[in-house]
Amino acid sequence: MNRNCVIKDPALGNRVEWRRSSAQSAHERLAFLNEASRRIGSTLDLAETSRELVDVTVPRFADVAAVMVQDRLMIDGELPSRPVDGTTLVRRVALAVSSDDPDAWVSVFPVGEVTVYPAMLPHAQCMATGKPLMYPVLDKESARLIGSSIDREDAVADLLTDSSFLAVPLQARGRVLGCAVFSRRPGSQPFEVQDVAVAEEMAARTAVCVDNARLYTRERRTALTLQSSLLPVDLPQPLGMEIASRYLPASDLMGVGGDWYDVIPLPGCRSALVVGDVMGHGTRAAATMGQLRTAARTLASLDLPPDEVLFRLNLMSQDLDPTQIATCVYAVYDPVTRNCAFARAGHVPPVLIHPDRSTEIIELPSGLPLGIGSDPLEMRELVLPAGSVLALYTDGLVESRERDIDAGIMALRRLLAGPVEDLEDMCDVTISSQRPGHERDDIALLLARVRDLDPDEVASCPLPADPRFVAHARRFVRATLASWRLGALSDSTELIVSELVTNALKHGWPPIELRLLRGRTLVCEVADGSPVSPAPRAAASDEDTGRGLQLVKRFAYRWGTRPTTFGKIVWVEQNLH
């Protein structure tokens, strides 16, 4: 194979055509290239691949070796859009030195330095033409010219003058990614044309590995960006609960999968706890997971019971990719009553850790996974003891090739029943102990500790069905907010409560109860026995009624109603200043 090499030597001329043919040292070169092929490209890391090239060449092939790549590859993971010229930013990513004073080379040519090589420099000419360039002996002026690009003419001249210099381009996919530079100290055997062929072979392999590392880095960055945009960054800490979570993808390389968890605030300081699992791995599973998580949050905003949420989520998932099947568990927790309602669609059952460290599986019909069939799901409600911990997880935590899912759940229960109290530590211990080998599945874990509400977080006031007790409700509000140091909200809250209680007395049925909750917002709730929800209307100018809910909307952050077993609750939230 014919190759062109530019040789800078006054005795030989500026350009010499040469043909690879050197039988004398062919065996040595072949052995060296064989070793280099084994050592270069052992990882999918661009900088590490570059270090492997300089390490394998120093001191066997050169006394000094360095690798420069276009800075855009390091930052964006993108191939250059145009040929390399004298305006391209180039980063030095690796340097190896075999000399008595390596620190001198490191200080003059620091790794990580970004510079622009002018078009007349050997590095720029090599990258612009895509051909190797060799100086059998580098004169002082050429050495100073190289140093001028980094404002270190004298230091570079001291190191490179009279050395043998070789620059070889790193090319892949028809694009120049950078260059590799080799130098032999004065007095050593200068580079020859056979050495150029060896350097080109090593540079070609390195360029392919660098390009593979670039592609991997770009794909992994894309996957991680997708995953971080789909999973919650910071889970809210609901009223009456402490939350901790962990996510572990099946592949450490890709870092993305189809498992997810979520904590969704609901009206009345309640919370929806969700854990789901899309079968499969990678970006495709993550994309499906993102659609399901978004749909689950949308359905949660309708304040539906868990079985209805999963039923509608199942119908929606059937319009997605039919090959993507998912499981999900959905729970709604009320911090005032500590009541928790569960439903699951083909998912592993939740585990409850009691305050005495005993554990139990929360038994409820599993139902079919999402995307299969349209059968209704069942729901179970229970009151969680104060101090208990609820564990929601995916099957990757408890199932592997070495054990079935039942054995895995028993092992999980033993871990959760251990002496560790802190939720973050419980997550770490559970993940590290339950994590299977390299063939593991994605893992998601959500732990929620239940606690009683403090007196400055909830206050209730039963009200008789008597209009005279509207004033009593206003006094209760003012006294409660004063004790909570929220007196600035007293006027608006009194107005809101007066309207809600009046509506309940006028249009609702007993029993009537007023409740104030202090969480991320101030919540006012009025419960009554009528299932009919109030609806705002536009009152005519000559009417004396019909404006109450309009005033509520003016002062409220948001408001709404939700059904209960014996009627409804009208709730209003105000932002805390």
Buried (B, 14 or more C-beta within 10 A) or exposed (E): EEBEBBBBBEEEEEEEEBEBEBEEEEEEBEEBBEEBEEEBBEEBBBBBBBBBBBBBBBBEBBBBBBBBBBBBBBEEBEBBEEEBEBEBEBBBBBBBBBBEEEEBBEEBBEBEBEBBBBEEBBBBBBBBBBBBBBBBBBBEEBBBBBBBBBEBBEBBBBBBBEBBBBBBBBBBEEBBBBBBBBBBBEEEEBBBBBBBBBBBBBBBBBBBBBBBBBBBBBBBEEBBEBBEEBBBEEBBBBBBBBBBBBBBBBBEEBBBBBBBBBBBBBBBBBBBBBBBBBBBBBBBBBBBBBBBBEBBBEBBBEBBBBBBBBBBBBEBBEEBBEEBBBBBBBBBBBBBEBBBBBBBBBBBBBBBBBEEEEBEBBEBEBBBBBBBEEEEBBBBBEEBBEEBBBBBBBBBBBBBEEBEEEEBBBBBBEBBBBEBEEBEEBBBBBBEEBEBEEEBBBBBBBBBBBBEBEEEBBBBBEBEBEEEBBEBBBEBBBEBBEEBEBEEBBEBBBBBBBBBBBBBBEEBBBBBBBBBBBBBBBBBBBBBBBEEEBEEEEEEEEEEEEBBBEBBEEBBEEBBBBEEEEBBBBBBBBEBE
